[in-house]
Amino acid sequence: SIGYKENRYNIVDPMGMGNMPFLSGSIRIFIDNQEVTSALYGSGLVVLGDMDMSFVDHIEIYTLNPSFEFTSEPALTIIKLYSKVASRDEGGEVSIAGGSYGSNFYSLQYADELKNFSYFTYISKDLDRKKRYSLDDQELGRDANRYNFFGSIYDDKQKFLINISQVRKDGFM
């Protein structure tokens, strides 16, 4: 069963069952066919769950009976993200946005095809500020400060990926 619920970390929890911090035992996420969630790595959804996905070219979602076809653990839902490539997205792009409560977002991406290889880089900073609340003289907030770097270097036979993400949230979260 798949539903919609926000967990206690204010991240969308597709399974939404009970008071677990995040239940992703049957969800697997891949970036360019590299798994980023598993029992070995833990749930990448806590960090990647509400990240900007401007570096993604397209998404494939598979729902099926528990299967070991794509991963070493059973999966009910498989989400495959495919990053942009230089052959379709050559050049650069800069994005800047601002919002209420002082939110802001900055990103830079660049892709290029060279003689023997191609590369794609993406850097973003996202300060997501939301309304603050007071409870028993304690100020509570759901603000998030996210940093992300994604890079790929590839040729006809191989692809190297680097994805570094950091999320900082209020102590309340």
ABEGO torsion letter per residue (X at the ends): XBBBBBBAAGBBBAAGBEABABBAAABBBBBGGBBABBAAAEBAAAAAAABBAAABABBBBBBBBBBAAABABBBABBBBBBBBBAAAABEBBBBBBBBBGGBBBBBBBBBBBBAABBBBBBBBBBBBBBBBBBBGGBBBBABBBBBBBBBBBBBAABBBBBBBBBBBBBAAX
